[in-house]
Amino acid sequence: MSKELEEGNRLTLDFAKIAKIAETCKDAIPVAVQNADTKEVILVAYTNEYAMRQSFEKRKLILWSTSRNVLWFKGETSGETFDLLEARVNCEQNSLLYIVRPCRGGICHTKNRQGQPRNCYYRRIDMDSLELTNLDP
């Protein structure tokens, strides 16, 4: 991923993401991840049945990486792990909400100037210009 995509001021949405997932991973659904303490949505990711069952069993945030097609134990590399406190399903049973508590730090692989991990929604969109403003530089 380019630095411009993750740190830039230009809005470059991947509207083809769902189509890409459908080509390689036919059994994944979206998961919104919410911080139990702040109520902030900190990530939208994907799970399949295997990842969901692993997450429920271990009570940890475990997802399915649609780009690598592997089980994704969130924080395994960075140390930024999350306890799974609650799981909810939407009315059509095609997406989940995981309510988590960070064991330390944020959730995003990007870091702010202090070297701390952010939450994934760290840029605000100006709805007129479509410019992005970094809220956690």
Number of C-alpha atoms within 10 A of each C-alpha: 5 7 8 11 12 15 17 15 16 15 15 11 8 8 8 8 11 14 10 14 18 12 8 13 18 11 12 23 18 17 23 17 23 20 21 17 10 9 11 13 17 20 17 15 16 22 23 19 13 15 21 20 14 16 20 16 10 11 15 21 25 26 25 25 20 22 11 10 11 11 17 17 18 19 20 10 9 11 12 17 22 23 18 23 15 14 16 13 12 9 8 6 9 11 16 21 17 23 22 23 20 18 12 12 14 20 25 19 15 16 16 14 8 8 9 15 19 19 20 16 16 18 19 13 14 11 8 6 9 13 14 17 16 14 11 15 13
